[in-house]
């Protein structure tokens, strides 16, 4: 799974059938220190994440599994909303 921050919404008036009723959000990928990494991506949102929230997401085949319809073209999906991150250094 990967960290990201929701930075916007994507509005689509026409979608493939398996995406009907789902929202698309613009997600900025981040590293474990919450620093931006790479370009923003579009992810399917089934959790009602809000702009500004830190989330974790998955890509590829794993992302398509959040949608009940077996065959769908999902490339990225939000899997959870992060409430808190605690990093402990081991000696």
Secondary structure, DSSP 8 states (H G I E B T S, - for coil): -EEEEEEEEE--SS--GGGTT-EEEEEEEE-TT--B-S--EEEEESS---TT-EEEEEETHHHHTTSSSSS----EEEEEE----------
